[in-house]
Amino acid sequence: PRKAPSTQMLIAAAVTEGVAVLSLVLAFTVNVGSPSTVLATFLGFMIVSVLAATVAFILALTGLIRYSRYSSWFLAVLVVSLLANPVLWFFLIGTFF
Protein backbone atom coordinates (compact mmCIF):
# COMPACT_ATOMS: atom_id res chain seq x y z
CA PRO A 1 0.00 0.00 0.00
CA ARG A 2 1.21 3.46 -0.93
CA LYS A 3 1.71 5.95 1.84
CA ALA A 4 0.42 9.49 1.72
CA PRO A 5 2.86 12.08 0.31
CA SER A 6 3.10 13.77 3.70
CA THR A 7 4.12 10.49 5.32
CA GLN A 8 6.67 9.80 2.59
CA MET A 9 8.20 13.25 3.03
CA LEU A 10 8.33 12.87 6.82
CA ILE A 11 10.04 9.49 6.52
CA ALA A 12 12.54 10.88 4.01
CA ALA A 13 13.29 13.88 6.23
CA ALA A 14 13.69 11.73 9.35
CA VAL A 15 15.94 9.18 7.64
CA THR A 16 18.06 11.94 6.10
CA GLU A 17 18.40 13.63 9.49
CA GLY A 18 19.37 10.29 11.02
CA VAL A 19 22.15 10.01 8.45
CA ALA A 20 23.28 13.55 9.30
CA VAL A 21 23.44 12.90 13.03
CA LEU A 22 25.15 9.53 12.56
CA SER A 23 27.75 11.10 10.26
CA LEU A 24 28.37 13.86 12.77
CA VAL A 25 28.93 11.35 15.56
CA LEU A 26 31.19 9.22 13.38
CA ALA A 27 33.23 12.28 12.38
CA PHE A 28 34.30 12.74 15.98
CA THR A 29 34.59 9.08 17.01
CA VAL A 30 36.37 7.43 14.08
CA ASN A 31 40.00 8.40 14.60
CA VAL A 32 42.09 5.38 13.67
CA GLY A 33 45.13 5.48 11.41
CA SER A 34 47.61 8.07 10.31
CA PRO A 35 46.90 11.77 10.78
CA SER A 36 46.03 12.16 7.10
CA THR A 37 43.57 9.25 7.31
CA VAL A 38 41.96 10.71 10.42
CA LEU A 39 41.63 14.10 8.73
CA ALA A 40 40.21 12.57 5.56
CA THR A 41 37.58 10.54 7.43
CA PHE A 42 36.71 13.53 9.63
CA LEU A 43 36.21 15.81 6.63
CA GLY A 44 34.34 13.12 4.68
CA PHE A 45 31.88 12.51 7.51
CA MET A 46 31.47 16.25 8.06
CA ILE A 47 30.65 16.81 4.39
CA VAL A 48 28.08 13.99 4.45
CA SER A 49 26.61 15.43 7.66
CA VAL A 50 26.29 18.94 6.24
CA LEU A 51 24.70 17.73 3.02
CA ALA A 52 22.28 15.38 4.80
CA ALA A 53 21.30 18.03 7.35
CA THR A 54 20.67 20.52 4.55
CA VAL A 55 18.49 18.07 2.63
CA ALA A 56 16.61 17.19 5.83
CA PHE A 57 16.07 20.90 6.54
CA ILE A 58 14.67 21.49 3.05
CA LEU A 59 12.39 18.44 3.27
CA ALA A 60 11.14 19.42 6.73
CA LEU A 61 10.54 23.04 5.73
CA THR A 62 8.68 21.96 2.60
CA GLY A 63 6.62 19.47 4.60
CA LEU A 64 5.87 22.08 7.25
CA ILE A 65 4.63 24.55 4.64
CA ARG A 66 2.82 22.10 2.40
CA TYR A 67 1.31 19.51 4.78
CA SER A 68 -0.41 20.25 8.06
CA ARG A 69 -0.90 16.60 8.98
CA TYR A 70 2.49 16.12 10.64
CA SER A 71 3.38 19.73 11.37
CA SER A 72 4.76 19.02 14.85
CA TRP A 73 6.97 16.20 13.51
CA PHE A 74 8.20 18.33 10.64
CA LEU A 75 8.99 21.11 13.11
CA ALA A 76 10.93 18.66 15.28
CA VAL A 77 12.99 17.48 12.31
CA LEU A 78 13.54 21.11 11.31
CA VAL A 79 14.88 22.04 14.76
CA VAL A 80 17.11 18.95 14.97
CA SER A 81 18.46 19.60 11.47
CA LEU A 82 19.41 23.12 12.51
CA LEU A 83 21.01 22.08 15.80
CA ALA A 84 22.89 19.13 14.28
CA ASN A 85 24.29 21.08 11.33
CA PRO A 86 28.06 21.55 11.73
CA VAL A 87 28.01 24.69 9.59
CA LEU A 88 25.91 26.45 12.23
CA TRP A 89 28.28 25.48 15.01
CA PHE A 90 31.40 26.46 13.07
CA PHE A 91 29.76 29.79 12.26
CA LEU A 92 28.85 30.42 15.91
CA ILE A 93 32.32 29.44 17.12
CA GLY A 94 33.95 31.64 14.51
CA THR A 95 31.71 34.58 15.29
CA PHE A 96 31.73 34.59 19.08
CA PHE A 97 35.10 33.10 20.05
N, C-alpha and C positions, 0 to 999 in steps of 0.2 A: 504493500500500500504506500502510495506517495504521501509525503508529509506536506503540510502547508508551507508556502514560501517563507512565512515568518519563522517557522520552526527550523527550516533549512538554514536560514541566515543566522539564527541564534546558535545553532550547532556549529556552523562554520566559524563564527566569531569566537565561540568558546574554545574550539579545538585550536584555532590559530593563536589565541592568547595562551593556551596551555603550552604550545610550542615555544612561544616567546619567553614565558617564565622558565621553562625547562632549559632553554638555551642560555638564559641569563645565569641560572644556577650552575650549569655546566661550565660556563666561561670562567667562573671563579673557583671551581672545585677540581677541574681537570688540569693538573699542573705536573705532568710526568714527562721527562725527557730533557733534551738540551734546552737552553734558553730560547733559541730560535723556534723550536717546536712548541714550547709553552706559549710564546708570543703569537705564533701562527694560529694555534687552537683557540687562544683567548680572543683574538681579533675575528676569527671565523665564527665563533659562537656569538660574539657581540653583533656582528653584521646580521646573522640569522635572527637574533633577538629583536634588533631594531626593525628589520623588515616585517617580521611576524607581528610585532606590536603595532606597527603602522597599519598593516592590513586589518588587524583585529579592530583597531580604532575606527577605520573607515567603515567596516561592516557594522559595527555597533552603532555608529552615528547614523548610518543609513537606515538600519533597523529601527532605531529610536524615532527617526523622523517619519518613516514610511508605515511602520506597523505599531499599533497601540496594544496589541495582544500581550506582548512580553516586554513592555516598556521598562519595568523595574529590572529585569534581567539584562536587557541591553544597556541600561544605565550602569549596572554593576560591572559589566564587561568593559564599558567605556572608561570607568574610573580605574579599574585594574590595569587596563592598557596604558593609561597615562602614567600611573605610578610605577609600572614595571618597565617603562621605556628608558633605556640607558641614556638616550640623547637628552632627556629632561634632566636627569641627575648630573650629567656632565656639564650641561648648561648652568644649572644652579650652583654647582661647585666652582665653575669658572667665573661666575658672576659675583658670588658672595664671599669667596675665600681667596 
